[in-house]
Amino acid sequence: HVQLVESGGGSVQAGGSLRLSCAASGYTYSSYCMGWFRQVPGFGREAVAALDSDGIADYAGFVQGRFTISKDNAKNTLYLQMNNLKTEDTAMYFCAADLVTWDTCFRSAPGPSGRFGYDYWGQGTQVTVS
């Protein structure tokens, strides 16, 4: 039973930083994608960053070097370090996992299911930048 649990969201002033965490459990696959997505109410979900099982990261253009995705394999935890936050970064942030895949991990198109090809999703953590 795969579970993803996000934490670390909160309220911060513009220019500040937050680190989101996503504790993963229930899988031991060797080839996978992990990603961070965000959604503002009334708008579609968008991809923020992705990390493959080789540690290769990719980011959305709006990140502009401000965010870093990483994973602690010993803790099976995915992170998103967000620096120089802007008001437009306000959103619910979700982590997701696509297990047993050899596809490109960063996917900007949500696809018919709206899930970007990712099988498992966390419940989200709110980030508010003012």
N, C-alpha and C positions, 0 to 999 in steps of 0.2 A: 504494500500500500504506500504509494508515493505521496509524501506531504511536503509542502513548501510553506514556510511561515516567515513573513516579513516583519521587520521591526526597524526602529530608528527614525521614523518620520517625526515631524513636529513643525513648530512655527519658528521662523528665523527671519532676521532682517536681510534685505538685499545686500549682497556682498558677503554674506555669511556662508557657513559650511554645514553640511550634514553627512553622516555616513549611514546608509541603509544596509541592513543585513537580511539575508534570506537563508534560514536554516532548512536544509534539505535532508530528507530521510526516506528510506524505503527502496533505494535502488543502488546497484553496484555496476552499472554499465560502463564500459570503457570508452565508448564513442558517443558523445552527447553534445548538445548545445544548452547553454544557460543564457537567459536574457532578462533585461529590465525593460519594462514598458510603462507608459503613463497615460492617464486619461483625465480629461477635464469634463465635468458634467455637461451634457449636451453636445459633446464632440466625440469623434472616434478615438480609439486607442492608438497610440503611436509607439514605435520602437525607439528606445533610447540607446541601448548598448547590448552587445552580445559577446559571449566568450565560448570558445570551443574547448574540447577536452585536451587540446595541445597547448592551451593557454593563449591562443591568438584572440585579440579583442578587436571589435569594430564598433563604431559610434555613429549616431545620427549627426547630420551636419550642424544642427543647432547646439550641440554640445561644445563645439569650438574649443576643445582642450580643457574644459572645466571639470569634466567628470572622468572617473577612472573605475572600470569594472575589474574585479579580481575575485579569486576564490581561494579559500583555505581548505585544501583537500583533507587535512587531518581533522578539521572540524566539520567538513562537508557544508561549508557556509559560503554563500556568494555575497559579495559586497558591491556597493556603489558609493564611492566617495564623490561627493558633489561640492565643489568649491565655487566661489564667486556667483552664488545663486542670484537669479533674477526673478522679478515678480512673475514673469511668464513661465517660470518653472513650477509654479503652483499647480498641483495635480495629485491624483491618487497614483501611487507607484506600485507596480506589480512585478514580481519575479515569476519566471516561467522556465520550464524544462522540456526539451525535446530529446527523448532518450533513443538510443540505437539509431543514430542518423549520421549520414555522411554529407548532408546538405550544408550549404552556407548558413552560418548561424544568424548573421544579421539579415533580417527580412523586413523590408519596409512596407510590403503589401500584406494586409490582414487576411486575404483570401476569402473564400465563400463562408468559412466558419467564423471569420473574424478573429481567429486565434493565431494567425501568423504561422500555422503549422506546428505550434507548440502544444504538447499534450497535457501538461500539468501546469496549474496556475496557483499562486498564493491568493490570499484574501485581500491583499493590498495594504499600504501604509500611506497616510496622508502627509503631504509636504505642502506647507503654506509659507510663501515668501512675501513679506510686506515691506 
